[in-house]
């Protein structure tokens, strides 16, 4: 159930809100919470080497939000 404590979360980034809504419904059906990381230009925050990427196998919605905020661009 969405919002359940310790339920794992995945991010979605898009320039189209309806796409994020669709992905959110799909993730929910698969048993995941969703964090909207839009617009698409912010998708780097969940990329390789970033905190959200490194913790992708075991982060809750709150942890994913925090990890996306910790992301830092590299050269």
GROMACS elastic network, one bead per residue, 0.5 to 0.9 nm:
[ bonds ]
;  ai    aj funct       b0    kb
    1     4     6  0.57737   500
    1     7     6  0.81945   500
    1    28     6  0.76351   500
    1    31     6  0.72525   500
    1    32     6  0.84746   500
    1    33     6  0.85211   500
    2     5     6  0.89390   500
    2     7     6  0.76969   500
    2    28     6  0.66483   500
    2    31     6  0.78709   500
    2    32     6  0.73175   500
    2    33     6  0.57731   500
    2    34     6  0.87130   500
    3     6     6  0.84408   500
    3     7     6  0.69932   500
    3    33     6  0.67060   500
    3    61     6  0.77870   500
    4     7     6  0.55064   500
    4    33     6  0.86186   500
    5     8     6  0.87511   500
    5    60     6  0.75008   500
    5    61     6  0.86960   500
    6     9     6  0.88602   500
    6    58     6  0.87306   500
    6    59     6  0.76041   500
    6    60     6  0.52447   500
    6    61     6  0.79473   500
    7    31     6  0.77568   500
    7    32     6  0.64882   500
    7    33     6  0.67535   500
    7    58     6  0.89369   500
    7    59     6  0.79553   500
    7    60     6  0.55521   500
    7    61     6  0.73513   500
    8    31     6  0.78331   500
    8    32     6  0.54105   500
    8    33     6  0.62363   500
    8    34     6  0.87616   500
    8    56     6  0.86571   500
    8    57     6  0.78802   500
    8    58     6  0.63034   500
    8    59     6  0.54529   500
    8    61     6  0.66029   500
    8    64     6  0.88680   500
    9    27     6  0.85118   500
    9    31     6  0.87478   500
    9    32     6  0.51004   500
    9    34     6  0.54324   500
    9    35     6  0.69638   500
    9    56     6  0.81505   500
    9    57     6  0.89876   500
    9    58     6  0.82559   500
    9    59     6  0.62009   500
    9    60     6  0.52156   500
    9    62     6  0.85746   500
    9    63     6  0.85539   500
    9    64     6  0.67551   500
   10    27     6  0.77184   500
   10    32     6  0.66532   500
   10    33     6  0.63509   500
   10    34     6  0.51510   500
   10    35     6  0.62345   500
   10    36     6  0.88332   500
   10    56     6  0.75562   500
   10    59     6  0.84016   500
   10    60     6  0.85416   500
   10    61     6  0.76695   500
   10    64     6  0.74878   500
   11    24     6  0.89722   500
   11    33     6  0.84626   500
   11    34     6  0.55162   500
   11    36     6  0.58665   500
   11    37     6  0.60778   500
   11    43     6  0.86822   500
   11    46     6  0.74270   500
   11    52     6  0.88799   500
   11    61     6  0.89388   500
   11    64     6  0.77395   500
   11    65     6  0.87935   500
   11    68     6  0.89275   500
   12    19     6  0.88227   500
   12    20     6  0.61272   500
   12    23     6  0.70782   500
   12    24     6  0.77561   500
   12    34     6  0.68679   500
   12    35     6  0.62915   500
   12    36     6  0.51843   500
   12    37     6  0.55937   500
   12    38     6  0.70153   500
   12    40     6  0.86327   500
   12    43     6  0.79046   500
   13    16     6  0.86630   500
   13    19     6  0.87269   500
   13    20     6  0.68707   500
   13    35     6  0.87058   500
   13    36     6  0.61461   500
   13    39     6  0.57087   500
   13    41     6  0.80254   500
   13    42     6  0.70964   500
   13    43     6  0.56176   500
   14    17     6  0.68064   500
   14    18     6  0.88891   500
   14    19     6  0.67358   500
   14    20     6  0.64065   500
   14    36     6  0.84831   500
   14    37     6  0.77315   500
   14    38     6  0.52584   500
   14    39     6  0.51060   500
   14    41     6  0.80843   500
   14    42     6  0.87793   500
   14    43     6  0.80840   500
   15    19     6  0.81803   500
   15    20     6  0.86826   500
   15    38     6  0.65729   500
   15    40     6  0.53809   500
   15    41     6  0.82074   500
   16    19     6  0.54078   500
   16    20     6  0.68620   500
   16    38     6  0.85843   500
   16    39     6  0.80048   500
   16    40     6  0.86541   500
   17    20     6  0.51573   500
   17    21     6  0.62903   500
   17    22     6  0.87517   500
   17    38     6  0.83317   500
   17    39     6  0.88661   500
   18    22     6  0.62481   500
   18    23     6  0.86825   500
   19    22     6  0.50957   500
   19    23     6  0.62129   500
   19    24     6  0.84852   500
   20    23     6  0.50662   500
   20    24     6  0.59328   500
   20    25     6  0.86001   500
   20    34     6  0.89679   500
   20    36     6  0.70040   500
   20    38     6  0.83347   500
   21    24     6  0.50332   500
   21    25     6  0.63194   500
   21    26     6  0.87469   500
   22    25     6  0.52356   500
   22    26     6  0.63437   500
   22    27     6  0.86754   500
   23    26     6  0.50145   500
   23    27     6  0.59843   500
   23    28     6  0.84349   500
   23    34     6  0.82060   500
   24    27     6  0.51412   500
   24    28     6  0.60940   500
   24    29     6  0.86512   500
   24    32     6  0.85682   500
   24    33     6  0.74654   500
   24    34     6  0.56811   500
   24    35     6  0.83617   500
   24    36     6  0.85341   500
   25    28     6  0.51310   500
   25    29     6  0.63245   500
   25    30     6  0.87862   500
   25    34     6  0.88396   500
   26    29     6  0.50825   500
   26    30     6  0.63254   500
   26    31     6  0.87152   500
   26    32     6  0.86671   500
   27    30     6  0.50016   500
   27    31     6  0.62208   500
   27    32     6  0.50793   500
   27    33     6  0.65270   500
   27    34     6  0.67725   500
   28    32     6  0.50933   500
   28    33     6  0.59832   500
   28    34     6  0.76206   500
   29    32     6  0.74890   500
   32    61     6  0.89234   500
   33    60     6  0.78348   500
   33    61     6  0.62987   500
   34    61     6  0.69648   500
   35    61     6  0.65904   500
   35    62     6  0.88679   500
   35    64     6  0.73125   500
   35    65     6  0.68201   500
   36    39     6  0.85622   500
   36    65     6  0.89948   500
   37    40     6  0.76182   500
   37    42     6  0.64772   500
   37    43     6  0.65655   500
   37    45     6  0.81137   500
   37    46     6  0.85193   500
   37    65     6  0.86887   500
   37    68     6  0.79348   500
   38    41     6  0.73134   500
   38    42     6  0.60793   500
   38    43     6  0.70987   500
   39    42     6  0.56609   500
   39    43     6  0.73586   500
   40    43     6  0.52949   500
   40    44     6  0.84463   500
   41    44     6  0.71421   500
   42    45     6  0.59559   500
   42    46     6  0.83585   500
   43    46     6  0.58541   500
   43    47     6  0.69868   500
   44    48     6  0.82594   500
   44    50     6  0.82123   500
   44    71     6  0.83714   500
   44    73     6  0.79433   500
   45    48     6  0.87187   500
   45    50     6  0.63664   500
   45    51     6  0.81589   500
   45    52     6  0.72369   500
   45    53     6  0.83243   500
   45    67     6  0.83955   500
   45    68     6  0.54975   500
   45    69     6  0.77954   500
   45    70     6  0.83299   500
   45    71     6  0.53301   500
   45    72     6  0.74388   500
   45    73     6  0.79867   500
   46    49     6  0.84459   500
   46    50     6  0.60939   500
   46    51     6  0.74747   500
   46    52     6  0.52263   500
   46    53     6  0.53689   500
   46    54     6  0.88879   500
   46    56     6  0.88300   500
   46    67     6  0.84017   500
   46    68     6  0.64432   500
   46    71     6  0.77707   500
   47    50     6  0.57933   500
   47    51     6  0.86558   500
   47    52     6  0.75662   500
   47    53     6  0.57572   500
   47    54     6  0.89298   500
   48    51     6  0.85704   500
   48    52     6  0.85714   500
   48    53     6  0.56010   500
   48    54     6  0.73833   500
   49    52     6  0.83291   500
   49    53     6  0.62568   500
   49    54     6  0.63372   500
   50    53     6  0.52813   500
   50    54     6  0.62454   500
   50    55     6  0.88021   500
   50    67     6  0.79399   500
   50    68     6  0.79705   500
   50    70     6  0.80961   500
   50    71     6  0.55950   500
   50    72     6  0.72970   500
   50    73     6  0.86905   500
   51    54     6  0.51095   500
   51    55     6  0.62344   500
   51    56     6  0.84206   500
   51    64     6  0.85947   500
   51    66     6  0.88723   500
   51    67     6  0.51626   500
   51    68     6  0.69342   500
   51    69     6  0.89450   500
   51    70     6  0.67469   500
   51    71     6  0.62120   500
   51    72     6  0.89908   500
   52    55     6  0.53309   500
   52    56     6  0.58043   500
   52    59     6  0.81479   500
   52    63     6  0.84155   500
   52    64     6  0.59890   500
   52    65     6  0.84093   500
   52    66     6  0.83636   500
   52    68     6  0.57237   500
   52    70     6  0.84064   500
   52    71     6  0.76846   500
   53    56     6  0.50927   500
   53    57     6  0.85411   500
   53    67     6  0.85812   500
   54    57     6  0.80608   500
   55    58     6  0.58714   500
   55    59     6  0.61028   500
   55    63     6  0.89181   500
   55    64     6  0.82227   500
   55    67     6  0.82414   500
   56    59     6  0.60934   500
   56    64     6  0.81315   500
   59    62     6  0.78716   500
   59    63     6  0.54476   500
   59    64     6  0.58296   500
   59    67     6  0.89663   500
   60    63     6  0.50915   500
   60    64     6  0.60331   500
   60    65     6  0.85792   500
   61    64     6  0.51000   500
   61    65     6  0.62012   500
   61    66     6  0.86790   500
   62    65     6  0.51560   500
   62    66     6  0.63133   500
   62    67     6  0.86531   500
   63    66     6  0.50745   500
   63    67     6  0.60644   500
   63    68     6  0.85803   500
   64    68     6  0.60370   500
   64    69     6  0.85114   500
   65    68     6  0.52680   500
   65    69     6  0.63477   500
   65    70     6  0.88277   500
   66    69     6  0.51204   500
   66    70     6  0.63238   500
   67    70     6  0.50069   500
   67    71     6  0.65476   500
   68    71     6  0.54222   500
   69    72     6  0.84611   500
